């Protein structure tokens, strides 16, 4: 094929055409050189960009992986804290039930004794009210501590914190219900209210 092209280019009638073809071939060669330079420049730029991206990825890895480790540690410590708090809340609830049972027994004893010892009943009533106040203070302190624990956990992980808050609300509702019941029982007793 190259031989045929060479023979065609050497014919005398085509001298003018040969000149135009040579110019065209020269322009094509220049365009190919420009394209080769452009591709070379694009290759260099792409290589630099890839290096920059690789460095950025390495930096992000270096910064994110420790955060993931810290988050994992926080999750483990939060789980441990939840596991530690759960028995304590259960113990507090049991103590509240026992205290309310004790208060109920004291109230029944006081009713039977009021017929014989009016002055003793007044003393027992004062003691019962002080015990209820102490129980109220204990419940308030426990609920305050529980709320602080819930806030601490909430700063770490929201999901477990919401569960603890719901549980603390339930405990508070139960405790307030029991305290209201105890106070109403004490007020309803014939010797429970203030003497006139």
JOFEN-V313079 format. One record per pair of residues at least 12 apart in sequence whose ideal C-beta (glycine too) atoms are under 8 Angstrom apart, sorted by the first residue. I is the first residue (numbers start at 1). GAP is how many residues later the second one is. If there is no record, write none. Layout:
i=[I	I]
gap=[GAP	GAP]
This chain:
i=[9	74	74	75	75	77	78	78	78	78	79	81	81	81	82	82	82	85	85	85	89	89	89	89	92	92	93	93	96	96	96	96	96	97	99	99	100	100	100	103	103	103	103	103	103	103	104	104	106	106	106	106	107	107	107	107	107	109	110	110	110	110	110	110	111	111	111	114	114	118	121	122	122	125	125	125	128	128	129	132	132	132	132	135	135	136	139	139	139	143	143	143	143	146	146	146	147	149	150	150	150]
gap=[12	82	83	81	82	79	75	78	79	82	81	68	71	72	71	78	82	61	64	79	57	78	79	82	50	79	78	81	39	43	78	79	82	81	32	36	78	81	82	25	28	29	32	79	82	83	78	81	18	21	22	25	21	78	79	82	85	15	14	15	18	79	81	82	78	79	80	76	77	73	70	69	73	61	66	67	58	64	57	47	50	51	54	44	47	43	33	36	40	25	28	29	32	18	22	25	21	15	14	15	18]
